[in-house]
Amino acid sequence: MTETEENTQRIQHTQKMTVLVTGATGRTGRRVAEAARAAGHTVRAASRSGAVRFDWYDPSTWEDALRGADAAYLAYMPDVGAPGAGETVGALARRAVELGVRRLVLLSARGEDQAEPAERAVRESGAEWTVVRASWFAQNLSEGPLLDGMRAGELVFPADEVLEPFIDARDIADVVVAVLRPDSGYAGRVLEISGPRLLSFRDAVAEVAAAAGREIRYVAVSAREYGGALAEFGVPAEETAFLVELFETQLDGRNAYLSEGVREVLGREPRDFADFAREQAEAGVWKG
Ligand SMILES: NC(=O)c1ccc[n+]([C@@H]2O[C@H](COP(=O)([O-])OP(=O)(O)OC[C@H]3O[C@@H](n4cnc5c(N)ncnc54)[C@H](OP(=O)(O)O)[C@@H]3O)[C@@H](O)[C@H]2O)c1
């Protein structure tokens, strides 16, 4: 019996796996790691500064992270649609398959044409793959680069009045862990997942402000104005150009619809933005 066949038998018997989680200190990866541990899996929490060292841009870090894992959650940095993502994700996915990592779940984004090369690379890697296309995360407003603006009382963002069904990153994690299992029935599937309610960014900021009991303004700017501000902050020209294109397309109304993936996989409603806002406000995240 080969090592892969032995692993398959063990997983079928125990339903427990060793799961490599990339981006494990980030918004989704941290929660995927928590949910996988809660499900009884052994987690390799990987990132450049994580318990397991892993750098998408340094292939010499891949082998130790992958070897002996049964499944992997792939969150590509800085974005699944960034230039070069297809090549890098493809190389990692093929190496994973060579090392016996059978299940790969790629985090992608709804309506992001730029993500097609990374999605295709995973589909063609020879792995049992699932692509999870998520809507905008609620946690974009509580963790990461937008938090400073929220705390300062003003979110400047190029989303105009477009509607978006913000998803709670905990739901992404629950879906990822549910579909990771080899017998989940989701291998070979592209799943679209979103929150349960369409909100404009102005609505979302207003709900946060109400929950936090303070004033936070939403200021809509064009993607080009936003790109100009990023450039002033020293974001490299290539990254700025990618982000401007991403915002111009992602936030043009194409994603103003709800997706059924959370209900389909988990058999329950997605968490509502209001619950996220209340919980994070209680935790003091948006204190000035
Ligand atoms: N934000 C959204 O609304 C949204 C929606 C749909 C899809 N997505 C996709 O979600 C992904 C981002 O996931 P996230 O928001 O959970 O991440 P995140 O919060 O931005 O965190 C980044 C994580 O990746 C690690 N990291 C950064 N650079 C790395 C590198 N070169 N090699 C390896 N690890 C690296 C970081 O840890 P270290 O610093 O320790 O390395 C951290 O754990 C992107 O692919 C994006 O396209 C985002």
The ligand as a Tripos MOL2 file, in Angstrom:
@<TRIPOS>MOLECULE
LIG
   48    52     1     0     0
SMALL
NO_CHARGES

@<TRIPOS>ATOM
      1 N1        -10.7330   40.7190    2.1380 N.am      1 LIG1
      2 C1        -11.7770   40.2270    1.4870 C.2       1 LIG1
      3 O1        -12.8990   40.7350    1.6270 O.2       1 LIG1
      4 C2        -11.5870   39.0190    0.5980 C.ar      1 LIG1
      5 C3        -12.7030   38.4680   -0.0540 C.ar      1 LIG1
      6 C4        -12.5260   37.2970   -0.8050 C.ar      1 LIG1
      7 C5        -11.2680   36.7200   -0.9000 C.ar      1 LIG1
      8 N2        -10.2030   37.3140   -0.2740 N.ar      1 LIG1
      9 C6         -8.8880   36.6720   -0.3820 C.3       1 LIG1
     10 O2         -8.4590   36.3620    0.9350 O.3       1 LIG1
     11 C7         -7.0380   36.2430    0.9470 C.3       1 LIG1
     12 C8         -6.5080   36.9520    2.1680 C.3       1 LIG1
     13 O3         -6.9090   36.2220    3.2900 O.3       1 LIG1
     14 P1         -7.0690   36.8980    4.7050 P.3       1 LIG1
     15 O4         -7.8570   38.1680    4.5460 O.co2     1 LIG1
     16 O5         -7.5400   35.8540    5.6330 O.co2     1 LIG1
     17 O6         -5.5590   37.2710    5.0300 O.3       1 LIG1
     18 P2         -5.0080   38.5370    5.8680 P.3       1 LIG1
     19 O7         -5.9130   38.8210    7.0070 O.co2     1 LIG1
     20 O8         -4.7170   39.5940    4.8640 O.co2     1 LIG1
     21 O9         -3.6820   37.9740    6.4980 O.3       1 LIG1
     22 C9         -2.5630   37.6870    5.7460 C.3       1 LIG1
     23 C10        -2.0170   36.3460    6.2230 C.3       1 LIG1
     24 O10        -1.0880   35.8370    5.2870 O.3       1 LIG1
     25 C11         0.2100   35.7820    5.8440 C.3       1 LIG1
     26 N3          1.1260   36.2170    4.7940 N.ar      1 LIG1
     27 C12         1.3490   37.4680    4.3400 C.ar      1 LIG1
     28 N4          2.2580   37.4450    3.3410 N.ar      1 LIG1
     29 C13         2.6090   36.1340    3.1700 C.ar      1 LIG1
     30 C14         3.5280   35.4590    2.3180 C.ar      1 LIG1
     31 N5          4.2980   36.1180    1.4400 N.pl3     1 LIG1
     32 N6          3.6260   34.1250    2.4140 N.ar      1 LIG1
     33 C15         2.8910   33.4330    3.3100 C.ar      1 LIG1
     34 N7          2.0160   34.0120    4.1590 N.ar      1 LIG1
     35 C16         1.8860   35.3560    4.0850 C.ar      1 LIG1
     36 C17         0.1580   36.6760    7.0730 C.3       1 LIG1
     37 O11         1.0170   36.2450    8.1070 O.3       1 LIG1
     38 P3          2.5940   36.5880    8.1360 P.3       1 LIG1
     39 O12         2.7070   38.0670    8.1090 O.co2     1 LIG1
     40 O13         3.0600   35.9360    9.3860 O.co2     1 LIG1
     41 O14         3.1870   35.9310    6.9230 O.co2     1 LIG1
     42 C18        -1.2770   36.4530    7.5270 C.3       1 LIG1
     43 O15        -1.3970   35.2410    8.2150 O.3       1 LIG1
     44 C19        -6.5340   36.8300   -0.3700 C.3       1 LIG1
     45 O16        -6.1730   35.7850   -1.2350 O.3       1 LIG1
     46 C20        -7.7620   37.5550   -0.9150 C.3       1 LIG1
     47 O17        -7.7660   37.6040   -2.3160 O.3       1 LIG1
     48 C21       -10.3270   38.4320    0.4760 C.ar      1 LIG1
@<TRIPOS>BOND
     1     1     2 1
     2     2     3 2
     3     2     4 1
     4     4     5 ar
     5     4    48 ar
     6     5     6 ar
     7     6     7 ar
     8     7     8 ar
     9     8     9 1
    10     8    48 ar
    11     9    10 1
    12     9    46 1
    13    10    11 1
    14    11    12 1
    15    11    44 1
    16    12    13 1
    17    13    14 1
    18    14    15 2
    19    14    16 1
    20    14    17 1
    21    17    18 1
    22    18    19 2
    23    18    20 1
    24    18    21 1
    25    21    22 1
    26    22    23 1
    27    23    24 1
    28    23    42 1
    29    24    25 1
    30    25    26 1
    31    25    36 1
    32    26    27 ar
    33    26    35 ar
    34    27    28 ar
    35    28    29 ar
    36    29    30 ar
    37    29    35 ar
    38    30    31 1
    39    30    32 ar
    40    32    33 ar
    41    33    34 ar
    42    34    35 ar
    43    36    37 1
    44    36    42 1
    45    37    38 1
    46    38    39 2
    47    38    40 1
    48    38    41 1
    49    42    43 1
    50    44    45 1
    51    44    46 1
    52    46    47 1
@<TRIPOS>SUBSTRUCTURE
     1 LIG1         1 GROUP 0 **** ****
